[in-house]
Amino acid sequence: MADVSEFSLSGRVAVVTGGSTGIGHGIALRMAKAGANVVLAARRAGALDAAREEVAAYGNGVLAVAADVTRREDVQRLVANAIDAFGQVDILVNNAGATFGATFRRAPLLDLTDRDIDDNLALNFRSMLVCAQAFVPHMIGRGSGAIINISSIAGRDHDHPTAGFGVYPAAKAAIISLTKCMAVEWAPQVRVNCIAPGVIDTPRVSATRQADRLSSQLATIAMGRIGLPSDVAGAAVFLASDAASWITGSILDVHGGIKSSWVPVRPAGGPG
């Protein structure tokens, strides 16, 4: 029987990419509550400052690093800053990602530009491998570590593709495959698992949700409500803890119980 202390992250250092808002911020808060020192990484310095104050309220160490995880030099700087501040990194949460962004759109496949494709994959797939490549040598050198990749149920629902929404689910499906390979290559020192969230009510999702989407989304969820960042955060803390010490290469769905095909959230007025 697991002891409650096995769920504690006391004394550990967790790096959370995309940690200033949404799912990443929820994970950072829950890990701090579980006792971890937290390193927040995100591109926007202003949002990082606000997030750092909230995480610091739990009384543990917190560091905020402005970094673009699609840039390898930024990731190397993130590693150096985290180790300089805390001497170690025990947990990496590869969370940074987006269905659309300032430099890439969602659109029908024939309308996608090279930049739409490349920048989507750079953020939602390549950045997770780049971050892992940067942190894993340190973890292996210390003899232990845990990586949690955030995918999406969109990467699991292969039987219900959505027109105009092709690259993001493909990237998230690739993360699931990559997780399994990471787990095999880096065992036994580093455990690597993946969380596939369903529809989560983040500020960005709320801001872009069309009025008629909520009811159609709720109709697909057995639990009858949209998920919260804290729902994903609880799963992340478990996978990072000693209670999950024999779990690696696993994909944990956190979607409230899917009753039918997953319904993606399209930005109001956006393509697709």
ABEGO torsion letter per residue (X at the ends): XBBAAAABABGBBBBBBGAABEAAAAAAAAAAAAGBBBBBBBABAAAAAAAAAAAAAAGBBBBBBBBBAABAAAAAAAAAAAAAAAGBBABBBBABEBABBAABBBBBAAABBAAAAAAAAAAAAAAAAAAAAAAAAAAAAAGBEBBBBBBBAAAABAABBBBGBAAAAAAAAAAAAAAAAAAAAAOAABBBBBBBBBBBBBAAAAAABBAAAAAAAAAABAAGBBBBAAAAAAAAAAAABAAAAABBGBBBBBAGEBABBBBBBBBBGBBX
